[in-house]
Amino acid sequence: MAEAAPKPAPWSSSAIDAASHGAIAFCQIYYEAYDEPTRRSVEIPQFYLPTAKVVWNGNPVKPDVPSMTSFLDAFPLSRHDCQTLDCHPLKAQSGAPELLLTVTGSVLHGPSVLKIGDNPTVDPSEYPRKFREVFVLRPVEATEGMQPKYAIQSANFRFIG
């Protein structure tokens, strides 16, 4: 009978806490940049590793800066409302672990982003849509005692409603 592979040690509470804080910070920075048209096509491509796998609603997107910029420039105004965030540390080569991050929420696209207050005359096509986005984040820079800097290794965005 073959021996069972040893079970990996569970993540410490401090590693899970650090992963959670890193995920929250990542989401705040990422979606703020995404929703600001003057920042979107400049800053968002910098979040991705050159070898990243990116899928947007079933369509692959090349992670190189010109392709990503062109893709992002085609989007209308947006406003993301992240409602849930789930983060789990994955393997660690050494130091900080990779993170599996799942975000769900709603996103509003188009001119209705600029409307303020309740407006009963909004066309139903302008209502927010539910989304789910899954990231694998890889640590790319770490300073002793500081939160590591993460880059996107994989991203999959999907409308779910």
C-alpha positions as CSV (number, residue, x, y, z in Angstrom):
1,M,0.0,0.0,0.0
2,A,1.4,3.4,-1.0
3,E,2.0,6.0,1.7
4,A,-0.4,8.9,1.7
5,A,1.2,12.2,0.8
6,P,1.9,14.4,3.8
7,K,-0.8,17.0,4.4
8,P,0.4,20.6,4.0
9,A,0.5,22.6,7.2
10,P,-2.5,24.9,7.6
11,W,-2.1,28.6,7.0
12,S,-1.5,30.5,10.2
13,S,-4.1,33.1,11.3
14,S,-1.6,35.9,10.5
15,A,-1.1,34.6,6.9
16,I,-4.9,34.5,6.4
17,D,-5.2,37.9,8.0
18,A,-2.5,39.3,5.7
19,A,-4.1,37.7,2.7
20,S,-7.5,39.3,3.6
21,H,-6.0,42.7,4.1
22,G,-4.1,42.5,0.8
23,A,-7.2,41.4,-1.0
24,I,-9.3,44.3,0.4
25,A,-6.5,46.8,-0.5
26,F,-6.2,45.3,-4.0
27,C,-9.9,45.6,-4.7
28,Q,-10.1,49.2,-3.5
29,I,-7.2,50.2,-5.7
30,Y,-8.2,48.1,-8.7
31,Y,-11.9,49.0,-9.0
32,E,-11.3,52.8,-8.2
33,A,-8.8,52.9,-11.1
34,Y,-11.2,50.9,-13.3
35,D,-14.1,53.3,-12.7
36,E,-12.1,56.4,-13.4
37,P,-11.9,56.8,-17.2
38,T,-8.7,58.9,-17.0
39,R,-7.0,56.2,-15.0
40,R,-8.5,53.0,-16.5
41,S,-6.4,52.4,-19.6
42,V,-3.2,53.8,-18.0
43,E,-3.2,52.0,-14.6
44,I,-5.2,48.8,-15.1
45,P,-2.7,47.2,-17.6
46,Q,0.0,47.7,-14.9
47,F,-1.9,45.3,-12.6
48,Y,-1.3,42.3,-14.9
49,L,1.8,40.1,-15.3
50,P,3.0,39.9,-18.9
51,T,2.0,36.2,-18.9
52,A,-1.4,36.7,-17.3
53,K,-4.5,34.8,-18.5
54,V,-7.4,37.2,-18.9
55,V,-11.0,36.2,-19.8
56,W,-13.8,38.8,-19.9
57,N,-17.2,37.3,-20.2
58,G,-15.9,34.3,-22.0
59,N,-13.6,36.2,-24.4
60,P,-9.8,36.0,-24.0
61,V,-7.9,39.3,-23.7
62,K,-4.2,39.6,-24.4
63,P,-2.4,41.0,-21.3
64,D,0.1,43.1,-23.2
65,V,-0.3,46.8,-22.6
66,P,-1.4,47.9,-26.2
67,S,-4.1,45.1,-26.3
68,M,-5.3,45.7,-22.8
69,T,-5.4,49.5,-23.3
70,S,-7.4,49.1,-26.5
71,F,-9.8,46.7,-24.8
72,L,-10.3,49.1,-21.8
73,D,-10.7,52.2,-24.0
74,A,-13.7,50.5,-25.6
75,F,-15.7,50.4,-22.3
76,P,-18.3,53.0,-21.3
77,L,-18.2,54.7,-18.0
78,S,-18.6,52.3,-15.1
79,R,-19.2,52.1,-11.4
80,H,-18.5,48.9,-9.5
81,D,-20.1,48.1,-6.2
82,C,-18.2,45.2,-4.7
83,Q,-20.5,43.3,-2.3
84,T,-18.6,40.2,-1.4
85,L,-14.9,39.4,-1.3
86,D,-13.5,35.9,-0.6
87,C,-9.8,35.4,-0.4
88,H,-7.7,32.3,0.2
89,P,-3.9,32.0,0.3
90,L,-2.5,29.4,-2.1
91,K,1.0,28.1,-2.4
92,A,4.0,30.1,-1.5
93,Q,7.3,29.7,-3.3
94,S,8.9,31.5,-0.4
95,G,7.5,34.4,1.6
96,A,4.1,35.7,0.7
97,P,1.5,33.2,-0.8
98,E,-0.4,33.6,-4.0
99,L,-4.0,34.6,-3.4
100,L,-7.2,33.3,-4.9
101,L,-9.6,36.2,-4.8
102,T,-13.3,36.0,-5.7
103,V,-15.3,39.3,-5.9
104,T,-19.0,39.6,-6.5
105,G,-21.1,42.7,-6.9
106,S,-22.9,44.9,-9.3
107,V,-21.6,47.2,-12.0
108,L,-23.3,50.0,-13.8
109,H,-22.2,50.9,-17.3
110,G,-23.0,53.9,-19.4
111,P,-24.3,57.4,-18.9
112,S,-26.5,56.4,-15.9
113,V,-23.3,56.3,-13.9
114,L,-23.5,60.1,-13.9
115,K,-27.1,60.3,-12.6
116,I,-27.5,61.2,-9.0
117,G,-30.3,60.1,-6.8
118,D,-33.4,57.9,-7.5
119,N,-34.6,58.4,-11.1
120,P,-37.6,56.3,-12.0
121,T,-37.2,57.1,-15.7
122,V,-34.0,55.2,-16.0
123,D,-34.2,52.7,-18.9
124,P,-34.0,49.0,-17.6
125,S,-31.0,48.5,-19.9
126,E,-29.1,51.0,-17.7
127,Y,-29.7,49.0,-14.4
128,P,-26.7,47.6,-12.7
129,R,-25.7,44.1,-13.6
130,K,-24.4,41.4,-11.2
131,F,-20.9,40.2,-11.8
132,R,-18.4,37.7,-10.5
133,E,-14.6,38.2,-10.9
134,V,-12.0,35.6,-9.9
135,F,-8.3,36.6,-9.6
136,V,-5.2,34.7,-8.9
137,L,-2.7,37.2,-7.5
138,R,1.0,36.6,-7.4
139,P,3.3,38.4,-5.0
140,V,5.9,40.4,-7.1
141,E,7.5,42.6,-4.5
142,A,7.8,42.2,-0.7
143,T,9.6,44.3,1.9
144,E,10.2,42.9,5.3
145,G,7.3,43.8,7.6
146,M,5.2,45.3,4.8
147,Q,2.2,44.1,2.9
148,P,3.5,42.5,-0.4
149,K,2.7,44.0,-3.7
150,Y,0.6,41.7,-5.9
151,A,0.1,41.4,-9.7
152,I,-2.7,39.6,-11.5
153,Q,-1.7,36.2,-12.8
154,S,-5.2,35.2,-13.9
155,A,-8.5,37.1,-14.1
156,N,-11.9,35.9,-15.1
157,F,-14.8,38.3,-15.3
158,R,-18.4,37.1,-15.8
159,F,-21.8,38.8,-15.7
160,I,-24.1,36.6,-13.6
161,G,-27.5,38.2,-13.9
